[in-house]
Amino acid sequence: MAHTNFQFTSESVSEGHPDKVCDQISDAVLDAFLENDIKLGIADDSSVNTRLGCETLSTTNKIVIAGEGRGQAPFFKKHGDKTVVNRELIAQIARDVSHKFLRIGVRTSIFDDAHMMSMSASLLGPDDVAIGFSHSGGTLVVIEALQLARKNGARTIAVTNYLGSPIAELADVVLCSTARGSPLLGENAAARIAQLNILDAIFVLVAQRARAVAERNLSRTMDAVRAKRKT
């Protein structure tokens, strides 16, 4: 019997989606190996160059980096036998969120350098908002930047895992990510994904408060880059 009704479904994975974050983590691990080969002058066709198969798996409160590979010192001397994803990856995730805000006309700045954080915080005022991320709540450079921003009159938001932490005590608003710590991953990728989801929720709320403006700016920014894509 022929069917006359069909249901079509599809999945769209955008920036900030856990699948994208997992891809970024895997890419960061591979980049660290390849960067080490370049530093050591190891040729692509060498018998000792990097060989890596890496997949990142995520679920609630847990990130697993799976696979196998080989790499030369000093990568393993620096990191031991566990791969550590550095903060450059986290900054990239923050830049993805900044990109979302820009699309609706909200300009943001992302800094992962202590000096840049302090300089930016010193220029904030009552019309600005400073958001600090610290899973432990005790990251000194983030706390100092948030303190300076608040001293200058800016509203401060802390995204952390611990409500009673130092950063939570100084911020005007505290958002808890409630992700378990993971000594294996160092930077705690599970916490970063939880924090990213929190930022996505903030983004939606900001867009809804001025929906007409957000939609107009979204249309303008999409038009600005449409010509740069091949169809």
Secondary structure, 3 states (H helix, E strand, C coil): CCCCCCCCCCCCCCCCCHHHHHHHHHHHHHHHHHHHHHHHCCCCCCCCCCEEEEEEEEECCEEEEEEEEECCCCHHHHHCCCCCCCHHHHHHHHHHHHHHHHHCCCCCCCCCCHHHHHHHHHCCCCCCEEEEEECCCCCHHHHHHHHHHHHCCCEEEEEECCCCCHHHHHCCEEEECCCCCCHHHCCCHHHHHHHHHHHHHHHHHHHHHCHHHHHHHHHHHHHHHHCCCCC
